[in-house]
Amino acid sequence: MASDWKSFEPVLIPDIPNLDKIDNYIKNGGYKALEKVVKGSDWKPGDVVNEVKAANIRGRGGAGFNAGLKWSFMPPADGGPRYLACNGDESEPGTFKDRKIFEYNPHLFIEGALIAAYAMEITTIYVYIRGEYYSWIKMMEKALQDARDKGFIGKNLFGTDYSVEFEVTGGAGAYICGEETSMLESLEGKRGYPRVKPPFPAQKGLWGRPTTINNIETLANVPGVINNGSDWFKSIGPESHPGPVLYGISGHVNRPGVYELPAGMPVMDLINEVAQGIRGGKKLKALIPGGSSTPVLRADQLEGVSMDSDSLREAGSMMGTAGMIVMDEDTDMVDALWRISHFYHHESCGQCTPCREGTGWLEKILLKIKNGEGEIRDLDLLLDLTTQMEGRTICALADAAAWPVRHTINRFRDEFEARCKKSVHAVA
Amino acid sequence: MPEIFIDGQRYEFEEGDDRGVLQFILDQGKEVPFFCYHPAMSAPANCRQCFVKAGTPVKDRETGEFELDENGERKIRWFPKMQTSCSLGMQDGMVVKTQESDEDVARAQKDTMELILINHPLDCPICDQAGECPLQIQTYKYGPEGSRFEVKKQHKPKRVELGPRVTLDAERCINCTRCVRFTDEISESHQLTIVQRGDKNYPIAAPGREFNDPYSLNTVDICPVGALTSTDFRFKARVWEMNQTPSIDITGGKGTNVDLWTRDNLIMRITPRFNGEVNDHWMPDAGREAYKRFNENRISRPAIKLDGDNQSKTSWNNAIETFAETLESHKPEDVLVIGSPHASVEENFALMKVFNLWGVNNFKFAPHIEEGAGDGFLITDDQAPNTSGVKLLGYEESNDLSSEVSDAEIVIMLSDELIDRGTLSKEDLKGKFSILLSTNECETAAVVDLVIPVTCIAEHAASYVNVEGRIQRSFPAKETKYKDRSLDLEMNQGRLDRFGTNFDNWVTEENKVDCVPAWEIMNQLADRMGLEVKFGQSREIMEEIAGSNPAFENVSYERMDNEMGINLNTSNKQEATA
């Protein structure tokens, strides 16, 4: 697979103009999968779940959990409300892939969400889009209205007794609202505070009712699985992490952007061929593979690494959202880490002590080091703080803040030490 | 019965017990430090202080038996992360390790404590919370020895008046959200929320709104640091300078259990005292303001109207003599005795007993009800603490007191501001000889012919029956001119070793009121009139009531103290069935 990526035909954002227009989308085979499962007598909701489970769509929001398996956690329908909440809050620095779907192929996502809702016998879908994506919120509203006008949303789909509603909610600019349970809080009109789990959303989610939360890209993969079967999906990319992936490449490359390619792409191919190499002919220094919270990898650690969870875990990092931040040889790692820490300090919701206080402390020490006022012992304090934060909070934001600090210092220690004061002053 | 092992010790709990592990540990008399958890509210698990290690035994899927390791001990599957014990439910066979038996747990708690303290101002010397501050106490016990924080602290708003009664110092706030949850879950006013993010966040009311919840001051009590302070009390007294005396709220019929905090014979503040049967952990703000009544505007020494409308102070002998002479120049049928729902059972009883012996049989009282004032929680329509008690003693409820008064020649009133609250008018008392036993100066006291000062709830031990028929009692919290607290056995003394030390500053003579308990006035009157009555301490009066009035059967101070009050309705029912 690694070599044949050049012949890969994009399915999420194919090169078809005006696909965001519903007529165009339908003309290109759109909403067929939805019709197939809702109307067809051979597709019971459970069959859809099983098909998606078999396809092993690993959640594209960062955690990489099998989407179909997640769907199967929903308790049996009891006649009460159940919800599908689609997470379009992508706010992690380096991640900008869902935007592409909102913009170029919104109906693919809508169709996927509708199939997911049918599979879990859900009658209300919410899509939560980050507030900064104002124009994409407006576009999504229009796309949903178009789908409603065509009868894909609303009462009695395709003349069956299945009815479904679909609403857009905009965020207000908080990264934490991308965390699934604080997204639910935000949808309920509350302050975006992550919830204590258990209970998990499948038991007690939105307004205390069973809820499944999926990433936009994850859902956009669903119609393909229904149309072409799970085997087709699994044939793309590595078996353990199959399917097409939207790689968001940013940083010091000649052609940054979102590229749809099979999962498991060789990292160096992505940098050198897809993104056409490092800007100005410089050398590669480091890569953050999946959004700012995933541990940074040195160029020498990237040998033979491919973009799938297993390969990246072996290399010492994570797949995350496949939002790759490429850094060239001129990058100041102290500066880069300080900037990342600044982000997490700014975005910590403040609920849990280790994260609320720890993120600020990390940033302040890094600023000190960046300004040449740090000492070697500050590096050890930073590493100590990461253990005081990791795994000690309700959600994973503290982990996301701690990992970059720990791994960047460990992997670029000499650069940090060089910035610290030369003399160690005595501690009174 | 399900079992749980805490630090190697086995405990049993009932099936379906939904207490969290933290509450269970606390209930065993053990300790795990915590800040955000409060037993009356939901557990948000946000302070991350109550970390424990926890695990559950591994069961064989087929046999359902516990799997054993090579030593024959149960195999335990430990949770991969430290668990916050407040939000951790108990399971059969669960194994929990606290800071007492596990170094990692102690380390994790110390880590959290260090982080809580980095942005905390550490201004304990000028903070009102010092001395009763969970953060201070737990830092001593579980915190790090020093801080590694060498960078600038986060600055936040200070001296923010959230509402008429509560002032916020946002820098001291540790964001436990207890105050926010209080307004959401207990008072249900939803007036507070956390604003800002991360280390900038703090609680506040919505823009343009005040935090004027009638229960707002409870947030000051539950705030685990000095972030929320009482605007009235802040900077008035240090905690360790005050004595804490249990008492009852007298501003309503609920019988809310309170503590009176005394310094140099002045009540400095009133805080709620836990009683699960009555008020839980809470009290209305109005009840806290009653402390002023105990200190200010008190009647000290009797006063008498000699000529015209002007009263002048007189001696106790002269007051009792005038009282007796007035009675002797009339017949018992001319006398109306008005009991008071604002006075205790013992006071009302003493009054009734003495006049009954002398031949009076006209005993009335006017309930103090404000329709619609109650909220179904701790504020009641009934504005008096002892309406039920007065009724049970046999005082007849009167809704037209002024016509009762017009039929009498002598009107004897017990601590009730009848003119102030509009039950009587000044004209009603014209041409009568009126006597008032009162604690505070008021319009009523100003117009009567004889005013005799009596002790208030802060100065005597006495009982009050609340709207639900629950009898509860007070303890004397301050001295009078004639009471030496080291000699008064009913008096709560705080620390016994305080007497005679430099820290015991009960020296200001002006803070003592020249008054005596109503039953002692009745003693003197009975003595002067040759009646065979001699009341001892209020404890003995309650024994006499219990022995003579079936409604109070088996009631005693000892039982009230042990059982945190006695419900007269149910205890009588039990008698009936027994």
Interface residues (C-beta under 8 A of the other chain):
Chain A: A174 I176 R191 V196 H345 H346 E347 S348 C349 G350 Q351 C352 T353 P354 C355 R356 E357 G358 T359 G360 W361 K364 I365 K368 L381 Q388 G391 R392 T393 I394
Chain B: A43 P44 A45 N46 C47 R48 Q49 F51 P80 K81 M82 T84 S87 A108 D111 T112 E114 L115 I116 I118 N119 R148 F149 V151 K152 Q154 I174 N175 T177 T193 I194 Q196 R197 G198 D199 K200 N201
